[in-house]
Amino acid sequence: MDAEIEVRASQLRQPSHDSVDAYLRVISALMLRDMRTRFFGSYWGYVAQVLWPVAHMFIISGALVFRKVPAPFGDSVMIFAASGAVPALAFQYIAREMMKGILLNRPLIYYPQVKAFDVMISRATIEIIGSLMGVIIIFVLLLCLGINPIPENIPTAISGYLCAVCLGIGIGTVNCAIVQFFPGWLLGFIGINILLYISAGVFFLATDFPSQIYGVMKWNPILQLVEWVRLGYDPSLPIEIDYIYMFMWVFGSLTFGLLLERTVSRRSS
């Protein structure tokens, strides 16, 4: 597979009217390699990657049901769990796996035809597809259980999820640049992510906390992503999303990550 990537990438250096098609073949080869090597050299490993967020959501639901915790809004604990877990995990998986892609595919970057940016694009594409597949599976399972997963305000819920994906790409770009000269950042980011996830309101409604504490928690962008999606399911929730703050996070992280990646690429060339 590595030889195939090198051959396809070399086509980019040749004068051709099909340079875009050649580049897409390089990305597809990187994606196939990633899917095969993710778990035990089998595509089934990628299936496990897709199903893990689904299992995560049902674990949260099972814990709430076991503790006999009523749904903080609506009539379904599963909708509450899914509306929190889906955006939070979409962000975390994309941001983390893009960084891991750089570390796992480091030997390929030494080829002059394959750039770190190519690995970032392929890894982000795989994670976005996997996240969308996970959402579809969750919707189908909820429908099979007789639960209506359609949000009351569809544009609000979809825009919140898309913002989670975009923020994951932005932070993932920053992570990819940092990890190229400081591999230990992978563990540091995982530790920070755990703290952000715990305080993101996935297991509870942050609005139940006193206003002073809630005001501090709102600085957590993952919390705002979760509340954004939940607002689509229940517009009556006492939630106000700081859209400007979130857009600053998305565009700021993406811009900073691309500039940092360009600086790292220049130093390594």
Residue, then its C-alpha position, 0 to 999 in steps of 0.5 A: m500500500d505504501a508503494e501504491i501511495e508513492v506511485r500515485a503521489s509521483q503523478l502530481r509532479q508530472p505535467s498532466h491535465d489530470s492533476v486533480d484526479a491524481y491528487l484524489r487518487v493519492i487521498s483515496a490511497l491514504m484513506l484505504r491504507d488508514m482503514r486497513t491499518r486502523f485495527f488489526g489490518s482489517y476493514w472490520g476495525y473501521v466498522a468498530q470505530v464507527l460503532w463505538p460512538v453508538a455504543h457510547m450513547f447506549i452506555i450513557s442511556g443505560a447508566l441513566v436508566f439504571r440510576k432511574v434518572p428522568a430525561p432532563f428534557g423531552d420524554s426519552v433518556m436516549i434522545f438526551a444522551a444522543s444529543g449530547a454524545v453525538p456532537a461531543l464525540a464528533f469533535q473529539y474524534i476528528a481532532r484526535e484522530m487527525m493528530k494520530g494520523i500524522l504520527l502513524n503515517r510519519p514514514l509516508i511524509y518522508y516521501p517528497q510527493v506526500k505531504a502532511f497536509d495530504v494525510m490530514i485531509s485523508r484522515a479528516t475525511i475518514e472521520i467525517i464519514g465515520s461520524l455521519m455513519g454513526v449518526i445514521i445508525i443511531f437514528v435507525l436504532l432509535l426508530c427501531l425502538g419506537i423513539n422519534p429522533i427527528p429534532e423539533n428544530i432541524p436547522t438548529a440541530i444540524s448546524g450545531y452538529l456541523c459546527a462540531v465537525c468544523l471545530g474538530i477539523g480546526i483543532g485537529t489541524v492545530n494538533c497535527a502541526i504541534v505533534q510533528f515537533f512535539p509527539g507528547w502532545l497526543l497524551g496532553f490533548i487526550g487529558i485536556n479532552i477528558l476534562l472538557y468532556i466531563s464538564a460539557g454537559v453530556f450527562f447533565l444539563a449545565t443550566d441546572f448549575p448556579s449562574q456563576i458556575y454556569g457562566v464559567m462552564k460556558w467558556n468550554p466550546i464543547l458545552q456550547l456544541v452540546e447545548w446548540v444541538r439540544l436547543g434543536y430538540d427543545p427550543s424552550l430550554p433556557i440556553e443562549i448560544d454565543y455564535i460569535y464565540m463559536f465561529m471565532w473558535v472554528f475559524g481561529s483554530l483553522t487559520f492558526g493550524l494552517l499557518l502553523e502547519r505551513t511553518v512546520s512544513r517549511r522547517s522540515s523541507 
